[in-house]
């Protein structure tokens, strides 16, 4: 989904018990009352990187209309108009009130190979900020260099990423830590969706449950979807309640089906709790069908 994005992963400070939006009587203070060190959070989809499919109304209101990307929108509408539109978007799509309810995984974007140097400088800068101001960045535990990279393909872009971008980025990060006098024990994780660092597993069960005839079948499928492996540490950095099954057995996701979908959430969550944590995709959408599939905020507001 978000190829060529750079992730600053927040949420590795001691958190606590996770809970469903449907659970009653929970307080947000629960997140600070245990010594659990798992990552549990939610992504800020379409905040820093717009994805038209999940924010089409917002995209249109910004004047981007039929443009396919941020680059195209800025080019088509002009820099001044785009600056104003994106400023309004950043002020309203995710608010301070939203942030108080979540731990976040915000992406940073680079548009082309030519901008790799800009990415390296960002890594160096954020590393310096994290290590020099631990009280302000106490929840930052990892940086992800590329989100959902191309895999199992032989082309120039993939080869350049593996042979040049990854090692160059890691070298720049470690060099900055060396200048700062950061010990190996205190060095932050670098996530590449690759072994021996921090593995970021994106698991969308929409593909697993297509043959399910009921929500109970979906729950059974999720219970059997063991994500543990010899790769460690490992988090599920994206997952959702998305499915494309149709009919009265599955829709709507509210009303009589709400408790069943809570169980499906729990079944997936239980598998990811066996790892080092999880981050739900996403906090907010606007015009996608069956909004509860992707929208944690909607679940929270509707069922809490």
Secondary structure as UniProt FT lines:
FT   TURN            3..4
FT   STRAND          5..10
FT   TURN            21..22
FT   HELIX           28..32
FT   STRAND          39..43
FT   TURN            45..47
FT   HELIX           52..54
FT   HELIX           56..61
FT   TURN            62..63
FT   TURN            65..66
FT   HELIX           70..77
FT   HELIX           79..92
FT   HELIX           96..99
FT   TURN            100..101
FT   STRAND          104..109
FT   HELIX           113..115
FT   HELIX           116..132
FT   TURN            134..139
FT   STRAND          140..144
FT   HELIX           156..160
FT   HELIX           161..165
FT   HELIX           166..179
FT   TURN            180..181
FT   HELIX           184..186
FT   STRAND          189..191
FT   TURN            195..196
FT   STRAND          198..202
FT   TURN            205..208
FT   TURN            210..211
FT   HELIX           215..223
FT   STRAND          234..238
FT   TURN            248..250
FT   HELIX           255..257
FT   HELIX           258..273
FT   TURN            274..276
FT   STRAND          277..280
FT   HELIX           291..293
FT   HELIX           296..303
//
